[in-house]
Amino acid sequence: MQRFFVALILLFILVSSGALGHSGTEQEQLACSRDVQRFCRKLMDQGDFTILACLKENRPKLSPACRYVLVSHGQ
């Protein structure tokens, strides 16, 4: 479980690369945590870009809050 949260934090660091050091707010991280668990759990050990790609592939199935986070970070 701890590995999941570390990967999620790293994901938001990558997603928000245009925000100079912005790693996503706690609310943004929480917005996608269920979606990562639900759709990308098997990919957790494959790196942050893989998780981001998984979220993008599953965009139609994501919660509205997670879709908003992706869009707001240019993804």
N, C-alpha and C positions, 0 to 999 in steps of 0.2 A: 504494500500500500504506500509506503514511504517512497518507493521508487516511482510510483505513478505520479505523485505530487511533484517530485523533482523533475520528471520528464515534462509535466504540464507547465511548470514554471519556465523551463528551458524553451518549450514550444512558444510561449508568449514573448520571450526575449527575441526569438527569431522572427515571429510574426510582426513584431513591432519594430523592426530594424530601422525604420525611418524615424522613430521617436527618440533617438539618441539616449540609450540607457533605460528607456521606459520598458518595464517587463510585464506590463499588464496589471491592472488593478486586481485586487482580490475578487471583486465582483466579476470581472472579465474571466478570471481563471475558473471561478465557480460556474459561470455560464456554460462552459464547455466541458467541465469535468465529467458529467454524466454521459455526454455524447462520446467522449474519448473512451470511457469505460464500456459503453454499449457497442460502439462500432469499430474501435481500434485497439481493443485490449490485446489481441494476439500480436500486434505490431509494436508493443511497448519497448521491446528490446532492440528495435531496428533504427532508433534515432528519431530526432525531432522532425526532420524533413519528411520522413515516412509518415509520422502521425499527422502532420499538416496535410500531406497529400491524401491521407485517408479521410480526414475531415472534409476536404474539398470534394472528394469522390462521393461522399455521403451527404453533401450539402442539402439535397431535397428532404432528407430524413432528419436533419439536425433540428434542435430546438430553435425557435425564433431568436432567442437570446444569443445562442452560439453563432448563428448565421450573422447576426448583427455585429458581433465581435470580429468575425472574419472580414466582413465588408469594411468595418471602420478602420481596420488595419491594412486595407488594400489587398485583401486576399479573395 
